[in-house]
Structure formats: structure tokens, C-alpha cells
Amino acid sequence: MADKEHLKGAAKEVEGKVKEAAGEVTDDSSLKAKGKIAQAEGEARKKAGDVKDAVKD
């Protein structure tokens, strides 16, 4: 079962992908960078969820 960290991580990754795509379309390098940062944050949250799951088991 997905916990809160996994869900937040997935949402942040989607947010980042949308920002990155919008930056590509508008040729806005700042927005593309913000999208990549959001994706990295999402990955980190998902990894934190994996660690929490491992500790629970």
C-alpha cells in the first residue's frame, strides 16, 4: 500500500513534468529547471517512503 510519502512524491513528480513541459513549449529555461527540481524532490519523497516501508517490515 502506498503511504503518504509515496503519494506526495508521485504528485510532485507529475507537477515537475508539467512545469518542465511548459518550459519546453515556452522556451523558459527557468521553468524547465523548476520542473526538474520538483521531479527530483518527488523522487526523494518516494525514496523516503521506501525507507519508511522497509523500517515497518
Order of alpha helices (4+ residues) and beta strands (2+ residues): alpha-alpha
